[in-house]
Each structure stands twice: as structure tokens, then as C-alpha cells.
Amino acid sequence: MSNDTSLKTAIDELKHSLSENAWTESLAEIEPHLKEWRDRWQGHTPLLLTPRTTEQVSQALQICTKHQIPVTLQGGNTGLVGGQIPLGEILVSTKYLKSVREQTDYSITVEAGCILQKIHELADKEHKHFPLSLASQGSANIGGLCSTNAGGVNVVRYGSMRDLVIGLEVVLADGRVFDSLNLPKKDNTGYNITPLFLGAEGTLGIITAVKLKLFNKPKQQETLFLALDNVENSLNILNICKNQLDDDLSLIELIPSQALDFVTSNIPNCSSPFTQKHAWYVLLQFESVLNSSLLKQVEALVETLLNKNIIQDAVIAQSLQQSKALIKLRESISEAQKPEGGSIKHDISVPIKTIPEFLDKATFAVRALVPNCRPIPFGHLGDGNIHFNISQPVNMDKEEYLAHWEAMNHIVHDIVVQLGGSISAEHGIGILKKKELAQRCDPVKLAAMKSIKKALDPKNIMNPRVLL
Ligand SMILES: Cc1cc2nc3c(=O)[nH]c(=O)nc-3n(C[C@H](O)[C@H](O)[C@H](O)COP(=O)(O)OP(=O)(O)OC[C@H]3O[C@@H](n4cnc5c(N)ncnc54)[C@H](O)[C@@H]3O)c2cc1C
């Protein structure tokens, strides 16, 4: 770690070497970078670097490595595990690295600061499709999405970032540039280094550019909202969808009754598509690149589910506007929890068939710890990825409730591990789950990760408080 003199020397050298628009000490400019969406972390930094080119990133890291000065990296600042908030380190933001370098029929190469929504728009213009979709897509940057191996609602069909990246440009801690943007598709020349940076949470280097896969744009899309009276039937829905429409299933999300209540009460212009309340809901989307009638197949699916008494009711969106309204019900769940007071979060995955068992055991366990707490388990059914969020009991003091965060995490994660699941399905480890990772990670994997970190960042300057 740095002492005050080497920090001051490094800052002077950075200011002297980089052009004036590539750094700032202005508190007004720095301030928005110091807090995050959940209001859990409040940071501070002596200097914000805002490089405009890969060369400037390289220059900055050479100086930081020379003086052994740690840096924290930030993209769109939508991360949910605290890794992007500096605690005294120099903060490097990729927000001005946002050129589009190349777009071809089935790929697009963009710089790290490009916002996900912009990539959707660029693909759309050429009648193509970039499938990664999440509620933070208006702010999340492609560099941050790569670094967290982000998932979202379309993983069931297209996979997470690890499946969508073709190549990367990464500036390593010592300033050297690793470049796999233009490797041939077939390249068996030893270790595949590229995937190491996907999910590394900024601990191995700064991603400066990314080549992404593009897909043909679906010609048809159907959105459905189903009502069911027990969670076991959500698995039956998944199985029947896979049998009848597997290739076309692009989204399958589980929503509990309480979540829909929060959304319809707390988010403007949201209403339930059903007149009656049901215990659980499943939101589905199907896409097809062919012209054959997807709607007919979806109607047949609904008929099967009703005949088998797996669902109690169903709505098929009749327009793009209706489809967006149904999707909004799912996307608004986290936001709708905020007026309900404190929420203790878990981003876990379990084998799909154990979801009902997980929900039973975890609900029982958290209610034993905090009676009357309100579990809101929602999320990506097709990946076994449940966001097991628990809202505080009505009338309990928020801080008193949030003091149970660690204990509740521990109880829930014990159940996840017993079922053979993962304590971080898509948000990463960051600062939030670092202690749990150290306790629960396979020791062989942990040792390998530490060796890789040491090889690529021997002075431990890249996001040193994150992950390991
Ligand atoms: C409302 C909401 C919904 C969300 N839904 C989902 C979801 O469905 N699925 C999901 O996976 N996530 C979800 N997230 C989490 C978040 O959007 C993702 O983790 C996203 O990938 C973070 O991208 P970012 O650009 O904001 O990164 P940041 O928050 O800025 O950073 C995240 C991490 O990546 C590192 N980093 C950032 N840029 C770089 C870079 N260029 N090179 C190296 N390291 C870098 C940071 O240091 C930090 O450790 C959601 C967040 C919100 C607020």
C-alpha cells in the first residue's frame, strides 16, 4: 500500500503526464461517483481519472504500478456488491471511452464505457440483436458488464457475458495491453486468456474494448404472464416450455404475489393483469427468427397448461406496449421494495429442481431469525437464479432490521451450499461477499485465483479490496 508521499508523487505525475481532460480533482465532478444505487457504500478518492484512449489508461497504470498506488475501477456504477466505490484509492472511470470501433453483420466492437442500451440501439439499426438485457441497461457499461459477467433475463437462451464476448482489449496493471479482439475463430495456441477477465471484477486489468456477438433479430416475439397457486408448478411450466418451444424460450421469470403487490402499490402506472390475486406468477417471453406462427404455438402452450391445471390464469400480450407493461412489472421489483423499508438481499443459484425446497427452507429460516420479515424471492427461473430479497417487517426500525444482514446471509447461504448452489449467481463478490467467498470457496480454486492475481498484478494495485 502507498504512503502519503508516494501517493502525492504519483498524483503529481499522473496530472503532469495525462492531458487535462483525463483527470479531475473537482469535488462536484467526483461526488456522483462516490455513492451507489443501494446507498450501502459511500466512498472517497483524491483523484478521478477519466481517460479518453487506451494509451492514456496504459500510461496511468504504468505510473500507479511504479509508485504502488492502488486504483478502483468504475463503469456505469450500477454494480450491486460495492466493487466500484473507492475508499481512498485513485478512481478510474471509463465513461469517456465510448467509441464504436467496428460493426459487422454478426459482431460489434465498442469501447468499455459504451452503455448497454446504446449497443441495443446500434444492433437494432442493422436489424440485429444483442440479447443481454437487465434493468440497469440505461447506465451499465460494457466494461462493467464484462467484469461482472453480467446475466439478466435472457441467459436462459443466450447465456451471460461469458457467452457473448468474442474478444477483449485489456490494459494490465503494468500498462501492457492484452488484445484478443481480432483473433481468428479457431485459435488453439495454449491457454485461453480472454475469459479470465470476464467476472474478474477489475482485479486483473482494465477492460478498454470489447468485441461482442450479434444475433439475427427475432421476427416474432410473444410475452405471457401466467398465474399459479404453487411454486412447484413453475417447474412444470419450465419443463413443458422446454418440450414444446425450447429453442424459442428467451425469458422465464418467477414472481411471488408479494412482489406484484409491492410493484402495483409503489410504482406509478403498474397494474396487475389479473382481477384476482394468485400465490405466484411466471413471466415468459418467446422469440423466433422464423416466420412460422409463434402465436399459435404459444396459445397451444397456454391451453396445455390450463388443461393440466398447472396454471389458473394467463395473459398473452396483444401489442408491444402490453408486452413492455408486463416486463415492467418484473423489472420494477427491486425499486418497489425501497418504500417498504430495509431489504436484505441474496443473489443465489441452486439446481433448478431444488428451487421449491430452497424457498421452503430459506423462508422458514429467515422468519425464525426475524419474525414477520417479508421474503420477496424473484428472478431467473430457467437458470435456478433466485434474488432472495427479504423486506423488513412492517413497523420495524430499518437500521435494527439491516443489522441482521450478515446473519441472514449466512443462514441462507448455508442452505444454498447444502443444495449444491452458488452464493453469487450474477452480481459477483465485490466487497459484499468477500468474507463469505474466503470461507466457502473451494480451496483449490481460491489458491489458483490468488496465483493468477499475483501473476498479472504483482503489486496488487487493481481493485485491491475486491473479490480476494
Ligand atoms: C436495477 C438494477 C438491476 C440489475 N439487474 C441485474 C441483472 O439482472 N443481472 C446482473 O448480472 N446484474 C444486474 N445488476 C447489476 C449491475 O448492473 C451489473 O453488475 C453490471 O454489470 C455493472 O456494470 P457497470 O458498468 O455499472 O459496472 P460498475 O458498477 O461500475 O462496476 C462493477 C465492477 O466492475 C469493475 N469494472 C467496471 N468497469 C471495468 C472495466 N472497464 N474494466 C475492469 N473492471 C471494471 C468495477 O471495479 C466493479 O468491480 C443490476 C443493477 C441494478 C442497479
The ligand as an ORCA input file, in Angstrom:
! r2SCAN-3c Opt
* xyz 0 1
  C     -31.727     -2.057    -11.070
  C     -30.576     -2.997    -11.288
  C     -30.804     -4.220    -11.896
  C     -29.757     -5.102    -12.115
  N     -30.018     -6.290    -12.706
  C     -29.010     -7.151    -12.952
  C     -29.254     -8.402    -13.588
  O     -30.384     -8.750    -13.906
  N     -28.194     -9.198    -13.829
  C     -26.909     -8.844    -13.489
  O     -25.983     -9.610    -13.758
  N     -26.658     -7.679    -12.879
  C     -27.665     -6.828    -12.594
  N     -27.403     -5.638    -11.961
  C     -26.030     -5.326    -11.513
  C     -25.200     -4.448    -12.456
  O     -25.988     -3.738    -13.371
  C     -24.171     -5.291    -13.171
  O     -23.282     -5.820    -12.221
  C     -23.364     -4.539    -14.226
  O     -22.608     -5.474    -14.929
  C     -22.420     -3.480    -13.679
  O     -21.954     -2.680    -14.770
  P     -21.402     -1.205    -14.505
  O     -20.888     -0.656    -15.778
  O     -22.399     -0.382    -13.814
  O     -20.175     -1.536    -13.569
  P     -19.722     -0.851    -12.198
  O     -20.801     -0.922    -11.199
  O     -19.158      0.486    -12.452
  O     -18.546     -1.850    -11.777
  C     -18.793     -3.191    -11.465
  C     -17.462     -3.927    -11.224
  O     -16.711     -3.996    -12.443
  C     -15.458     -3.301    -12.327
  N     -15.262     -2.590    -13.593
  C     -16.061     -1.633    -14.138
  N     -15.595     -1.280    -15.352
  C     -14.478     -2.019    -15.575
  C     -13.555     -2.114    -16.656
  N     -13.671     -1.364    -17.756
  N     -12.534     -2.999    -16.560
  C     -12.381     -3.778    -15.460
  N     -13.232     -3.718    -14.407
  C     -14.266     -2.860    -14.459
  C     -15.644     -2.383    -11.125
  O     -14.413     -2.086    -10.493
  C     -16.565     -3.203    -10.239
  O     -15.812     -4.157     -9.510
  C     -28.446     -4.739    -11.721
  C     -28.215     -3.497    -11.126
  C     -29.261     -2.633    -10.902
  C     -28.972     -1.309    -10.273
*
